[in-house]
């Protein structure tokens, strides 16, 4: 995931990637595999989904925004922790999801997080309507 995010890797991480059959040039392929896994959603545990969203967000690819928004809609009904990870990931991508007055928000502020996420989704849906 770190390689998909373009992050610097330790020697151990590079060895693990090589052991798994990936090369450093495979970042795009790894990102594609993360996208596929995230589309499958519930097939993976919450920790994996959270980390996968965060890794993919570090690529800051605007083409991923529809996937992130769909993921946020889905996670709001499934897992508030993963929804929070998505909110933070979207913020990393330059989207304004968390209300400015919340000072960045917090995982445990579930009601406020839900309100911010729903308001964000309404805003982006209005912008995308013809």
Secondary structure, 3 states (H helix, E strand, C coil): CCCCCCCCCCHHHHHHHHHCCCCHHHHHHHHHHHHHHHHHHHHCCHHHHHHHHHHHHCCCCHHHHHHHHHHHHHHHCCCHHHHHHHHHHHHHCCCCCCCHHHCCCCCCCHHHHHHHHHHHHHHHHHHHCC
